[in-house]
Amino acid sequence: MTTAASFYDPDDIINDRKLISISTMIGHQYPLLGRQLGLSENQITDAKLKFPDNMQHQIFYMLTLWRGQYRTSAKMTVLKNSLKKLGWTSVCTQISNTPDNFYVVL
């Protein structure tokens, strides 16, 4: 069982590997999550324009924008709470059930 803080995430900040995996779990309604996380419409649009043909890259880019903007509070608990507020409990559960070491390639 993983805890909120992880060996793989110093200071509980979500690493790129997790964001890549998480981006595969979130669908076309990802702008709702971006807004819930506090990103602006311009930032969300920027993700769409930067990667017009790849939604997973759009989502990953959006999540990295969030992490960069809210560095000290861009934590897994914040992301999960945002997913729950949107009613995306299945995505939250999927993230919770993914072993921490799944995200790390040795």
C-alpha positions as CSV (number, residue, x, y, z in Angstrom):
1,M,0.0,0.0,0.0
2,T,1.3,3.4,-0.9
3,T,1.1,6.4,1.3
4,A,0.5,10.0,0.2
5,A,4.3,10.6,0.4
6,S,6.4,8.2,-1.6
7,F,10.0,7.2,-2.0
8,Y,9.5,7.9,-5.7
9,D,8.1,11.4,-5.1
10,P,10.4,13.6,-3.1
11,D,8.4,16.1,-1.0
12,D,5.2,14.3,-2.3
13,I,5.4,16.2,-5.6
14,I,4.1,14.0,-8.4
15,N,6.9,12.9,-10.8
16,D,6.7,12.7,-14.6
17,R,6.3,9.0,-14.7
18,K,3.2,9.2,-12.6
19,L,1.8,12.1,-14.6
20,I,2.4,10.1,-17.8
21,S,0.5,7.1,-16.4
22,I,-2.3,9.3,-15.0
23,S,-2.7,11.1,-18.3
24,T,-3.7,7.7,-19.8
25,M,-6.5,7.4,-17.3
26,I,-8.2,10.8,-18.0
27,G,-10.3,11.2,-21.0
28,H,-11.6,14.0,-23.3
29,Q,-13.1,15.9,-20.4
30,Y,-9.7,16.8,-19.1
31,P,-10.3,20.6,-19.3
32,L,-12.7,20.2,-16.4
33,L,-9.8,18.7,-14.3
34,G,-7.5,21.6,-15.4
35,R,-10.1,24.1,-14.2
36,Q,-10.6,22.2,-11.0
37,L,-6.8,22.3,-10.4
38,G,-6.8,26.1,-10.9
39,L,-5.4,26.4,-14.4
40,S,-6.6,29.1,-16.7
41,E,-8.5,28.7,-19.9
42,N,-5.4,30.0,-21.8
43,Q,-3.3,27.2,-20.2
44,I,-5.8,24.5,-21.1
45,T,-6.0,25.9,-24.7
46,D,-2.3,26.0,-24.9
47,A,-2.1,22.3,-24.2
48,K,-4.7,21.6,-27.0
49,L,-2.7,23.8,-29.4
50,K,0.7,22.4,-28.5
51,F,-0.4,18.8,-29.1
52,P,-3.5,19.0,-31.4
53,D,-3.3,15.3,-32.5
54,N,-2.5,13.6,-29.2
55,M,-4.9,13.9,-26.2
56,Q,-2.6,12.0,-23.9
57,H,0.1,14.6,-24.5
58,Q,-2.4,17.4,-24.0
59,I,-3.3,16.0,-20.6
60,F,0.3,15.3,-19.6
61,Y,1.3,18.8,-20.6
62,M,-1.7,20.3,-18.7
63,L,-0.7,18.3,-15.6
64,T,2.9,19.5,-15.8
65,L,1.6,23.1,-16.1
66,W,-0.3,22.5,-12.9
67,R,2.7,21.0,-11.1
68,G,4.9,23.9,-12.2
69,Q,2.4,26.5,-11.2
70,Y,1.5,25.0,-7.8
71,R,4.9,23.3,-7.1
72,T,4.5,22.9,-3.3
73,S,0.8,21.9,-3.4
74,A,0.9,19.8,-6.6
75,K,0.5,16.6,-4.7
76,M,-1.3,13.3,-5.2
77,T,-3.8,14.2,-2.5
78,V,-4.8,17.4,-4.3
79,L,-5.1,15.6,-7.6
80,K,-7.3,12.9,-6.1
81,N,-9.5,15.4,-4.2
82,S,-10.0,17.3,-7.5
83,L,-11.0,14.1,-9.3
84,K,-13.5,13.3,-6.5
85,K,-15.0,16.8,-6.7
86,L,-15.6,16.1,-10.4
87,G,-17.2,12.8,-9.6
88,W,-14.4,10.9,-11.3
89,T,-14.2,8.3,-8.6
90,S,-13.2,5.5,-11.0
91,V,-10.1,7.4,-12.1
92,C,-9.3,8.2,-8.5
93,T,-9.6,4.5,-7.6
94,Q,-7.5,3.5,-10.5
95,I,-4.8,5.8,-9.5
96,S,-5.0,4.6,-5.9
97,N,-4.8,1.0,-7.0
98,T,-1.7,1.4,-9.1
99,P,1.3,0.3,-7.2
100,D,3.9,3.0,-6.7
101,N,6.7,1.0,-8.3
102,F,4.6,0.6,-11.4
103,Y,5.5,4.2,-12.3
104,V,9.3,3.6,-12.1
105,V,11.4,2.0,-14.8
106,L,14.7,0.6,-13.5
